[in-house]
Structures are given as C-alpha cells and as structure tokens.
C-alpha cells in the first residue's frame, strides 16, 4: 500500500502502492505487472504493486505505469520527520489535508497513507484489468463508493470539489476525500475491535490487506509471524507484498513506521 467498511460486504481489497519518480526532472514511463481481474477495491490482498528499486518522489508529478514488469515490495521509503511534510510539498497537498479534516480525519494520517501508497505521487495505471490509480491507489469501484459515503456525511464538500464523478479521481485532492473516508471507516472498525484510538500505523494492515487481516494485524503481538496472520497467502504472494520469510508482525510494523515517519503514531480521527 490499497490496499472496506460499509461499502459492500464483504468489504473490498486494494492493491498496494505504486511508487513515483522525482518531479525535478521528467519521469520516464515505468512498467509493472498487474494481474488481470483485480477486484474493484483499493488494495489487493495478493497482487501488491511495486516498482522494484524505484524511489518514490517527495515532490509532485504524474507517472504512467504500463503493463509489464516485476512485482516488488511495499511502497514508501524511510521518512525523516512527518509524512505530512511530504504531502504538503505537492501542489495539491494542503487541499487534500483540508478535505480530510472536513470528514474528521487527521491530515497527518492521510499523508502517511499517501506516502505508503505512492510516495505522494499521482500514479496512473494503464494495466489491463486494473483501474487502480492515483496518489492513494484506489480502484474505480472503491473510489465511487467511498466518495458517495463521504458526500453523504458532509454534503458541503461537493461545493469545494471540482468534479465528484469518477473522472475526479485523477485529481489527488479530490481522491483524498475518498481515501480519507476509507481511513475513517477503517478507524471505526478498529475501534469496534477494541483499539480505542487507531493510528495511521494501526490502519495500515486494513488499508493494505483488508478488514479481517487488518484487524488481526492491529491486535497481534509483535512476535506473531506475518504468515500466520495472512494465512490465506502463499509464500510467493507474501513476497510480492514485501513480506520476507519468517518476518514478524513487529518487524513489519517497524518497517511501515520507518516509512511513515512521525506520522505513524498520528490518530486517524480528529474527534
């Protein structure tokens, strides 16, 4: 991360992060292997997308991803400081944060997700069978459902958005509305599972692997193996999601936290 609550049960899965190129120079088109038939959800359990050694940008830009390549590990690189500073370095960053705040979601937690998903780069995917796209890596189906839910909870948001239809997903600040709503749903699900104040790190498994595994990851002890939590995934699928043989939940969380920086401990909900 992707890549749930209240959209269509069982909830959706998302495909994980596509990483961006540096905006200081034009970005050459990259390629990634995206399996056909990805579910209409943000993050897929198995088919995480990655760019193998491609360092995500900390400034804006749009990267086109093609249809061939090799799956790689989780998105994001080590962040010194907060993810919010990375997101706010984009031309759309402040607007994205304001949209999250309008839904009661902490912009810092939204930014942590953005860093993990794409390095806060507006990634477009042209792979056959996949509609996953954007800085927050959402599919068409999940984006549409989350946007509808967000606008139902705060109708005034529509006036500030240029386009609330599917085509609006190409604008990261608009896509941030749907991503923030998805995080909000993740937080409420985690709260109902006994986690009183879910953080960006707590919700990462939910955003990456879906509700069931996300709750299990948030509740598991650090010495639990990732393979045990994600028991429905083969070793190859775990590897494609950046999880090494024998990796524990604690090690996975430490890796994610390093990429999120100080934003890892940011609560998702502002109230």
FENVEN-V540271 format. One line per field, one symbol per residue. psi: psi as a letter, one per 30 degrees, with the letter a starting at -180 (. if undefined). A space follows every 50 residues. Layout:
psi=???
This chain:
psi=.c.dkgdkklllllkakkkllkfflkkkkllkjjklgklilekkeeikkl gifjkllglalkkkkbflakkaallllkkkblfeeeefflffeeeeeeee efggkkeeeeeeeeeeegghkjkkkgkkfkgkllfgikleeeeeeeeeee fefiffeeffkejgaeffffjeeeffeeeeeeeeeeeeeeefggjeikle eefeeeeefleeeeeeeffllfgkkeeeehfgkleeeeefggklkfklee eeeeeeeeefbffegkkekf.
